[in-house]
Amino acid sequence: MIVPGNHDSRNAGYLFFEDIFKARSTFGHFGEVTVVGLDSSQPDLEEGHIGRENYGWIEKAFSGSGFKVFALHHHLIPIPRTGRGNNVLVDAGDVLELLDRSGVNLVLCGHWHIPWVWRLNDMLVVSAGTVCSSKIRGKTSQCYNLIELDAPELESKRWHLKVYRVFSNGEKERVVDSII
């Protein structure tokens, strides 16, 4: 699943994105895991936006049971060491409430290229760094997130989630080891 970022949408880039990858927002069911990927970019603007017109679609996609993942480019919660720039969706509060109400377990984002993890209610919000951009901030290093998810045992409904930060030298750092 691929979702565009703000640079993908600049200068009508979203049109090329659609030519190559088709939809800018999509969802899929992978066994008991539902993943919704939504385009939060706005052409030629830095700030992200989901929009009320997508809330019903998101809620319907997450209407089943199982482990639920929401992926987008922009942040839902501010990230430390990002300065004064606006680094959250303009409708972040409404989207957070929708995802919480829908029972989403994991949110994946990464606009500022700073790896970070927030726990909010029963939801983890995991921000990725960057693996290929030289736009890193502070003392962060280029990295990406590796996610491992173990299905619940027969009598349990709780999932075992592990998130690792993988650095360009191959080193791995576990940042989440949680039963959700």
N, C-alpha and C positions, 0 to 999 in steps of 0.2 A: 504494500500500500504506500502510495506516495502522495504527499500534500505539498503544495507550493509554499514558498516563503515570500517575503516582501520583494526580494531581488528578482524572483521569478516572474513577478507581476509588473515590473517596471517596463516602461516604453512598449506597452502592449505585449509584453512577454507572456502574459497569461494565454494569449492566442497560440503561441508556439507550444506552451505547456500542454494545452488541450490537444493539439495536433499529435504530440508524441505520446502523452500518457492518458488521453481521453478526458475523463472526469477530474475536476479539481477537488471534488468532495465525493466520498464513497464509504461504503461499509461492507463488512464481510463477517461471516460466521465460520470459525475454524474450530470444529468440535464444539466444546462448551465455552469457547472464548469468542466474544463479539468485539470487533474493532471498528470504530467509526473514525474516519479521517476527514477533517473539514478544512477547507481553505479559509484562513483567517486574514489573508492579505487583501489589500485594496490597491488597485493600480496607482502607482506613483505616490503612495503615501507610506510613511513608516508605521503608523499605528495600525493595530489589528482590530478586526470587527467580525463577529459571528452573525448578528442580526436576528431579530424576532422571527423573520420569515423562515428561519432554519430550526427554530426551537421544537416545533412539532415533529419534524423529520428526525431530529436527534432523539427525542423522547420515544418515538415509535421504534427506531433502530435498537434502542436499549430496553425494549419492553419485555424481553425474555429473561431467563435466569442465566447463571453462569458468571464467568469472569468478564468484566467490561472495561475496555480500553478506549480512551478518547485521545486522538492525536491531532495536533494543530501546530502552527509555527510560532505564534505569539504566546506570551505568558498570561496566565490567569492570576498569578500572585507575584508581587514585586520580588526581584532577585537582588541579593546583596551585591555591592561593588559595581553597580550599574550607573551610578551618578544620578543626575537630576532628570534624565530623559524619561519619557513616558514608556514604561516597559510592560504594560498590561493592556489587554483588550479594552476598548472603550466600553463594552458591555460585560466586563468580567464578573461583576456581582451577580447579574442575572444568569450568566452561563454557569457559574459555580453552583448557584442554587439549583439549577436544572440538573446538572451532573450529580449533585448530592442526592437529590430527590429520585433520580433514575438509578441510583445504586452503583455508579461508576467506581471502579476500584483503582484505576491507574490513568493518569493524564500524562501525556508525553508532549513536550514543547522545547523551544530552544532559541528564540530570537536573539538573545544577547550573547550567545556563545560562552556562557558561564555555566558549568555543571553545578546543579544544586538539587536538593530534595526537600520538599515540604510535606508534612503529614497534616491533612485537614479532615477532621471527623474520621471516617473510615476510608479515606481516599489518599493515595500518594500522588503528588505532583512532581514529576521528574523532569528536570531541565537538562538538555544535552549541552555539551561543549561544542567544539567544532573539530572535525578531523582533517579538514583540508584548507580552511581559511587562515590567513595570517592575522586576522582581526581577533586576537585574543586579548583579554583584559587582565590587568594586574599580574599576579603571579600564577595564573592558570596556565595549563599546558594544553596542547591539542589532544583531544580525546573524544571518544564516543561511548555510548552506553550499550552494554550487553545485558539483555534481560532474559532470565530463566524463570519459568513458571511450571510448578509441579501441581498436577490436578489433586483434588482432595481424595482422601481415602474413602472407601465406600460409605461408611456411616457419618462422615464429616462433610461439611459444606465449605470448609476453609481451605484456601489455596496457599501454597508456599511460593513466595515471590523473592527472587534475588536479583539485584541490579549491581552490575560491576561497571566501573569506569575503566576503559581500556585506553592506554596511552600509546603514542606513536612508537615507543621503544618496545612495545609488547607487554609491558607491565600491566597487571590488573589490580584494581583496588575495589573491594566489596564495599558498597555504600548503603545497600538495603539487604536485609535478611529478615523477612517478616512473614508472619502468618496472617492472611487477610480473609 
